[in-house]
Amino acid sequence: MIEKMKNLISKVNNDFDHIFSCLDDNVSFVGERNFDNAIDLYCYLDKIFMHNIKIELDEKSFKEIVNNDNICVIKGLFDINNKKYHLTITYDQKQEKIKHIHASLNQLNIFTQLHSIALLSYYLDENFTFNYFNDALLTLLGYTYDEFLKMSHNHAIEIVYEKDKESVVKGIHRSLSFGDSYQISYRIRKFDGSLLWVNEQGQKIIDEHGDALIFAYINDITSLMKKDRKLELQKQKYSMALKDNSITILEYDIKMDRMTIDIQEESKKKIYDHYFDYLSSSNSTVFKEDKQLLIDIFQLKIKGPVVYRECDKVTKQCVRKILDYEIIYDENNEAAIILATARDITNEWNDKIKLEERIYKDPLTQQLNLEGGKQKIESYLSNKDFNESCALLILDIDYFKTINDTYGHLFGNEVLVLYTECLNQAIENNDFVVRIGGDEFMILLVNKDIDKVIKIVEDICYSVRNLKFKNKPLTLTTSIGVFYLKEGNDPFELLFKNADYILYEVKKKGRNNYRVCTDLDAYHREKRKNEYRYSTLKERIQILLKEGKQYKVFELMGEYYHVNRIAIFKIEDDLTYFQENQWISSRAYESFNVKGKINHKDYDYMFLHKAKEIIYSNKQSPFSQKLTQDIEMGVALTVLLALVESTCFRGFISFTNYDTQREWSIKQRKELNELSYLICESLYK
């Protein structure tokens, strides 16, 4: 076979067409230029030989590497214009066609080339066991022969960088599933520890034993990858600049600790070496409290975006900026550059704060409203240290309804403002006040022992009692329910329900007092106790109804279910309706009896509706706007309507609540419906 190949190659100078006839249509050629088919290779070589280029063979150098029934691989030296090349030819024995040609400079000349070329051959087994590798590969990687074998354990996969091994194996097998050739790029760890980007092109053949074998060459493409990375960096800079021409682009070199600011505009460009030292110094315009935030983000300890503050050197005003970044990796796949954008969001921030104040602040007292307070407390509870203690206070003004009735709502507003001042004067920096609604407030006391909490609560009671009102002989008092959480991250709902339950207990015992509870199960235990008390309550109501003590019945129900108001809504035959208040809690707003005329749509919804009750809480009412306003009396947030279908009584009993925290359970709703029927049957039989 060697003689056959020598004879074939020797005819190149005078019978090039014969050579072409021996090429497989899909022959691959690897050399100073690469080709994937016979026609392109023929055209290229034909142009070369038009210049009378002569080839001389070194016949003694030719050797058979593989020779079986399927293929023959011949290797040897030949000379083109006094340059010696290695020639490797893969010949298909059955088709009698050349499948692959590999031509590279002899090792005597290889060091003068721009791109190192290395040859290797390995089996397609689990570890890519080496069949052959040349000295150029050892030179490229900086190993001696023994060092290379020790490092690789004679496995080609071991020379691949650890993070690239999986993708290399999958990539080669994926390419070979579509044909016998492949091309793949990956990294190799050199002897000195540095990483080298290489491009491997290979061809699969079958040896005499029927084993799949790869013949490949490797090119060093590290410089090309570096150029690609720089190009990618420039693309990202340009892309960022296009997004918003008002942003500042920053480039932080991690290894050099160097920050370049305004990289897209040479006239404004600033470079800070030892950036972290500069940032920590008094020369930096970044707010002291935000300096560590920027250090953390450029040390990749936290993710963006982050908002930080700077002092404007000209106006001396606070400027808020939002900073986000992209990481640029080097050829070793390590973070090298942080490319960041900083955009001035001062105006947006101020607009956001104003909007949040309108949404989450009570306009009268300027305190957080229920929604804003709830969010802030939930955030604190979920993020606080487990061992840090806190206390939740629920407070209201005793007999505030009477104050409104006696002196009017304008004076009532004045009382609320002065009451709020008392609360704020008693608390400390990290504590805050929330107006739940009406005269009801909530306070969160942060990181205090129980003695300190009691001292603050007593100060509030004392300050409120000593408030003075011009020309008004009024002594104001307050009732306070306190739930003290010694440790833990329990949810807001649980703390609120316990503090709220404790407040009701205080009011039942005469008001003008406080009580502190540390038992998380207090509310649930009372709830379980109420389940046993319902049968007793029902019996008591039946007795009171027989005795004609209607008001006492409603008062009992209102206190038992923590209801703010109970009214009876009655519809006459001509569809005229009357709503009369039967009981109003001392904590509720004053409201008046109403009357009007119900429309047919509302009437049908009430009495043709399958449900025995209708509940809505901050939701769209199923009734017309006029009827809804009359039922709510303009103030209620939660309403339960216990519908009554009776030939003697046509209407319903309305239970209203001003606090969305206190919606009824399914069990409570069933109980209220049952009691409503008892009342209506007794009053209208």
Order of alpha helices (4+ residues) and beta strands (2+ residues): alpha-alpha-beta-alpha-beta-beta-beta-beta-alpha-beta-beta-alpha-alpha-alpha-beta-beta-beta-alpha-beta-beta-beta-alpha-alpha-beta-beta-beta-alpha-beta-alpha-beta-alpha-alpha-beta-beta-alpha-beta-alpha-beta-alpha-alpha-beta-beta-beta-alpha-beta-alpha-beta-beta-alpha
